[in-house]
């Protein structure tokens, strides 16, 4: 897993598929990385919306980056999810879109502080 990689995460307690995007590089952070998921678009002033077709996962409806659910993952946790069948690697995200996520995340009122700190450190924003 590296910057821009994606995976579908559907933990046993949820079973709803969510595409997560690695917005920082786990190789630079001891295996930890910031990841954001997508949700059905509601738009709005603070939204970052991706349109159908901007990524192969986005096929049924436009999707917003879910800043409030951003979290720090560890490679070992993701690998365990793959091993147990509740995480599936997916196609990488275009790096321009990854940068848009990182830029919008910094200063966003919904983003967890630890995620914002990791993005600021890596991206230099």
SVG drawing of the C-alpha trace seen along z (x, -y; Angstrom):
<svg xmlns="http://www.w3.org/2000/svg" viewBox="-28 -27 37 42">
<polyline fill="none" stroke="black" stroke-width="0.4" points="0.0,0.0 1.2,-3.4 0.0,-7.0 -3.0,-7.0 -3.9,-3.3 -7.4,-2.4 -9.2,0.5 -12.8,1.4 -13.4,1.8 -16.5,3.5 -16.0,4.7 -18.2,7.5 -20.3,5.2 -21.2,2.9 -20.9,5.0 -21.5,1.9 -18.7,1.3 -16.8,-1.9 -13.8,-2.9 -10.9,-4.2 -8.2,-6.3 -4.6,-6.5 -3.8,-10.2 -0.5,-9.8 2.3,-7.4 2.6,-4.5 6.3,-4.0 7.0,-7.5 5.0,-7.0 6.0,-3.7 3.2,-1.8 0.5,-4.3 -1.4,-6.4 -4.4,-8.7 -7.4,-7.4 -10.7,-8.9 -13.8,-7.1 -16.5,-8.1 -20.2,-8.5 -23.2,-9.4 -23.0,-13.0 -25.1,-15.6 -23.0,-18.5 -22.6,-21.6 -20.0,-24.3 -17.5,-22.1 -18.0,-19.1 -15.4,-17.7 -17.5,-15.8 -16.2,-13.3 -18.3,-12.6 -19.3,-9.2 -16.4,-7.9 -13.6,-9.8 -12.6,-6.5 -13.8,-3.0 -15.6,-2.6 -17.7,-5.6 -20.4,-4.2 -23.8,-4.6 -23.8,-8.1 -21.6,-11.1 -19.6,-10.7 -18.3,-13.1 -15.2,-12.6 -16.3,-11.8 -14.0,-14.0 -15.6,-13.3 -14.8,-9.5 -11.2,-10.0 -8.8,-7.8 -5.3,-6.6 -4.9,-3.0 -1.9,-0.8 -0.7,1.5 -1.0,4.5 -4.7,3.7 -5.4,3.5 -3.5,6.7 -5.5,8.4 -8.7,7.1 -7.6,8.5 -6.7,11.9 -10.1,12.1 -12.0,11.0 -13.4,7.6 -10.9,5.5 -10.2,5.7 -7.5,3.8 -9.0,1.6 -7.5,-0.6 -5.4,-3.6 -6.9,-7.0 -5.6,-9.7 -2.9,-11.7 -4.6,-15.0 -7.7,-13.8 -5.6,-12.6 -4.0,-16.1 -7.5,-17.7 -8.5,-15.5 -5.3,-16.5 -5.8,-20.2 -9.5,-20.3 -8.8,-18.2 -6.4,-20.8 -8.6,-23.1 -11.8,-21.2 -14.0,-21.4 -14.9,-17.7 -11.4,-16.2 -9.9,-14.4 -6.8,-16.3 -4.4,-13.3 -5.4,-12.9 -4.9,-16.6 -1.5,-16.6 -0.3,-13.7 -1.4,-15.4 0.2,-18.7 3.5,-16.9 3.6,-14.9 2.2,-17.4 3.7,-20.5 0.4,-22.5"/>
</svg>
